[in-house]
Structures are given as structure tokens and as C-alpha cells.
Amino acid sequence: MSNDVADDDQAKEHTGLPLKSLALVGALARAIEDHQKDVIKPKKDAPKEPLIEGFVENRQSDLVVEIRGEEVGRYKVNLTKDRFEIADQSKFDAYAEDKGEIDIVITAKPAFVEASLKHAQRDPETGVIFDSRTGEVIPGLEFVPGGKPTGTVTFTWKKYKGQPVGMGVLLAAYRRGDLDELLRETPELLPARQPGASDE
């Protein structure tokens, strides 16, 4: 017998619902989840491209989301970090070989590469890249400045004492109908009419 579905008694014990009702709720949750993937997720991701384009144009990496002047959250364009990478593999491999850090396949050992990149520094005057531990020049590396969009955007809710209070503010405005005008173009996000609601 599969362990995916518990027996009736165990389901009642954990949820207070009979298994058939629990299964119906589970099916509804799956339908809502599929709906979110197909319809809601594109809306959630809609700011991504314009935010990245905006960063490229004017270096604005943050966008605050507000309701009636109160912050509910913010989007942030994720940026690459400054890093070192191998620009000339043969020079770097020769350097690794001099250090006894070559694998049989004649490539620098991964741990050596990682350590070399981690401890690499660049002389701001000459641009020479060296090992910060020994001062020795590391051939074959280049410095790649960061600050370019990674192609991803992060959203965070406004928090107070660790709680996402911005979500509550936004959902309250949503339930009040404050966003109805904005959402007319996306009716799938409009709140459903409540039973017995009167037309005004």
C-alpha cells in the first residue's frame, strides 16, 4: 500500500476533516497551484524585464511598491559581483603546474583554481593580478567588474519585527477594492464577488 495517502482515521486526526473532504481540498489546492503557474506567475514576474531595462538605462536597482504612500515591499535588480576569472587557460595551467597543482588531465586542480580566484587581488595602478597571500603574480587571470544585471529580480515584503506587514497592507487594500481600477486589465486577479454583495 502506498504511503502517499494516510488512512481515514489518521487524516481526521491531523485535519479534522474526513479523507474525502481532505482530498477535495487537496484537488482544489492543486487547481489553484496550476492556475497560479499559468495565469498568476506571469503577472508576478511582469516587472522583471522593465526593471532590468530601467537599470541599464538609469542605474536604478530598487523599486518601492506602495499603497496610499505606505511601502508594502520592493523589487531589487540582482547584480553581478566583481570577480576574477581565468582569461588565458594555458598561462594559468603553466602557473598551476609550477606549483604542483596540476591534475593528470593537464588542467589546474579545481581546489587550486578556487583558492587562486578567492585570494586574487588587483593592483589598481598597474592592473596586475596577484595572490594576496604571497604577492606572486598570477598569470592568466582577469578582473571582471560587477554591477551588471544578472537577469533576475528579487521581491521582498516590507517587514516589521520579522513579519511581512506589507503583505497584510496590500491584501487589506485588495479586499477593500482599492486596486479594482488598476486590476480591470487583469480580471483574473480581481477579488471574487462575495455572496449577497449588493450592487451600488
N, C-alpha and C positions, 0 to 999 in steps of 0.2 A: 504494500500500500504506500502511496506517495506521502511524503511528509509536507507537501506544499499546502495542503488544506487540513486543518485540525478537525477533530470530531465536533459534533454539535455542542456537547457539554462544555468542552474547552473554549469554543468560540463564545458561548453565552457568558462563561466565567470572565473572559477578558473584555468583552464589549457590552454585555447586557443585551445583545441582540441575538435572535436565532440565526443559525447559519445561513438560511435562505435570504434573510434580510441583509445580513452582513455581505453576502455575495452580491446582492443587488447594489449596495452602496459601493462595493469594490468595482463592479462593472461601470457604475456612473463615474467613479473616480478615474477609471481608465479612459472613458469617453471624454471627460474634461481634459485629461492629460493630452490625449491625441488632438483635441481642439486647440489646446494651448500651443502644441508643436506646429500645427498647420496654420492657425489664424493669429494667435496672440503673440507668438515668438517673433514673427516679422515686425510687429508693432514695437515690441520691446527692443529689438535691435535697430529700429529705424534711425535713431540719432547717430549711429556709428560712423557711417560714411561722411555725413556733413560735418561731424565733429573733427574727423581726421583731416578733411579738406580745409576746414577752418584753421586747424593748427598749422598746416602747411602754408596757408596764406598769411596768417597774422600771429602765429605762435601762441594762440590761446589754447591752453590744455585743459581747462576746467569749465564746466557749465553748471551753474547752480539751478536747481529746479525749485520753483516757489509756487505757493498758493497764497494769494492775498498778501504777498510780501513776506510770508513765512517760509523759510527753507525746509523742504521735505527730503532733499537728497541732492546728489551731484554726480555728474558724469566726469570722468577723467580719462584723457587720452594717455594710454600707456606708451612710454618712450623707451627707446633702446638706451643702454648704458655704455659709457666709454669702455673699450676693451682692447686687448691685444689679440691678434690672430696671426697665424703663420701665412706670410706672403710669398716666401720662397722655400718650398719644402726641401729642396736639395741642400740649400745652405743650412737650414735648421737641422736636417738629418746629419750633416757632416759635424755640426756642433755637438749633437747628441752622441755621435759616435766617439768623438774626442773625450766625452765624459763617461763613456762606457754605458750609455743608456740606450742602446740600440737592440731591438728585437731581431730575431733571426730573419724576419721578412724585410729587413733593412728599412725600418721606419722607427722613428723615435717612440720609446715606450710611452703609453698613454699617461702614466703617472708622472713621467718626466715632463711631458708636454703640459699637463695640468699645472704642475709646480712652476714651470718656466713662465707660463702665462699669468699665474697668480702673483708671482714675485717680480714681474716685469715692471720697469719704470722707464720713463722717457725724459731725457734731458731737454728742458724747454728751450734752451739756447741752440743746441745742435740737432735735436730730433733723434739722437742716438738712443737706442733702446738697450737697457742693461738690466742685469739681475740685481735687485735691491739688496740681496744677501751678500753678494761677493763683489759687486761693482763691475763684473765682467760683461762686456758687450755680448748681446745675444743676436747672432745673425739670423736673417730670415723672418723676423717678426715685423709687423707694422702696427701702428696705433690707429684704431678706428674710433673716431669721436662718436659719442652717443647723441641723444636728443632728437632722434628721428622717430616718427610713429612706428609702433610695432605692428599696427594693423588691428589692434584690439583696444577696446574701451571698457573701463570699469565703472559700475554704478554702485554707490553706497548710500544707504539711507541716513538721514540726519539722526544722530543718536544722542540720548541723554542718559547718563549712568548706565551705558551699555545697551540700552533698549532702543529699538528703531522707532522713535517717536514720529519721525517723518512719515512713516507708512500709515500710522494712525491718522495723522492730519490729512493725508491725501485720501485715504479711504472714507473719512468723515465727509470731506468735500464732495467726493464721488457720490456717496449716498444722499447727500443733500441736493444733488443735481447741479452743483456749481460748475461741473465740467460738461454738462449736456450739450451746450452750444459747441464747444470745442470738439466733442466726440460725434457730432452729426455725420461727419465724413467716415467714421468708423463705427457703424451701429453695433457691430459685434462686441464693442466694449461698453456700450450704454447699459446702465442697470436695467434689469427686467422690471416691468411694471409690477407693483405689489398687488396682490389680490384685493379687490374692493377699493382700489385707489380711484378717486373721482377726477373727472376732467375739470380743469379750472381754466 
